[in-house]
Amino acid sequence: MAKKIALGKGIASLIQNTHSEIITNTLREEFPEQMEKTVSESGAVLLEIGDIKINPQQPRKIFKEKELDELSRSIKENGIIQPLIVCKTDDGFELIAGERRLRAAKKADIEKVPVIIKRVTDRERMVMAIIENVQRSDLNCVEEALAYYQLMDDFQLTQEELAKQIGKDRSSIANFLRILKLPRTVIELLQREILSFGHAKVLASVRDAETATRYANISMEKQLSVRELENLVKTKRNHPAKEKNRFFNEKLDQLKNVLEKNTGFHFAIKDKTNGAGEILIKYTNEAEFNDIFDYLLRK
């Protein structure tokens, strides 16, 4: 059985006990043109930025251009303070952690970046990428949920095992995974960060997909807080008929106008909380009553 990865000491605790200096010296012998002089006692080296490939399992999919521009300007001014973490592959190096810094460095036209080269398993590589992003709050809730799902699927982990691996409560993992079952339109609002993870947890408690989508749209249009959304859902559960009528009532004026336009008569529509209601046809004199009477008989 594979040894459990202990968390709580940062990304370094996820790495196998192979010293960076040994790896660096070995790579320097094998790739003298690619490797540069060690730039820190921790084993960081300068590496050509073109030799680093993006990690295809990187959980973070959305990078905000404004933030990248700000980081790029900072790198131009101060350089990259925290080295990227990479591992050696057959045809170069693959990024494990630090994609924002790598992208920003490219924007700043930096040719070489400081890296720490590690030997890691596929599981360690994936966990490290998640931990780095989660600790910096860089992932939106959908990206984080997908990353957890991928870890569980790739390595056949239970929620309990995954929670221990990344230092979270099992209930927290369960909440993230539940939001992946939300309708696609709701997922998109979460990815664009129009709705928060708090909104997502409330919406995930709604069984009907159409209702969840409607609540999500209401939250977006009215900019509801998580608490306000919770109250809306509770109203639906505690007074389902009343809540259903509320959504129907929003259409009543439109329906009344359609009736009046197509018949030429004046209508009043009244509804009750139990779902029943009345459609009234108004008349102002006997002649108009006769017209309505004749119209109904013809129909």
Buried (B, 14 or more C-beta within 10 A) or exposed (E): EEEEBEBEEEBEEBBEEEEBEEBBBEBBEEBEEBBBEBBEEEBBBBBBBEBBEEBEBBBBEEEEEEEBEEBBEBBBEEEBEEBBBBBBEEEBBBBBBBBBBBBBBBBBEBEBBBBBBBBBBEBBBBBBBBBBBBEEEBBBBBBBBBBBBBBBEEBEBEBEBBBBBBEBEBEEBEBBBBBBEBBEEBBBBBBEEEBBBBBBBBBBEBEEBEBBBBBBEBBBEEEBEBEBBBEBBEEBEEEEEBBBBBEEEEEBEEEBEEBBEEBEBBBEBEBEEEEEEEEEBEBEEEEBEEBBEEEEEEE
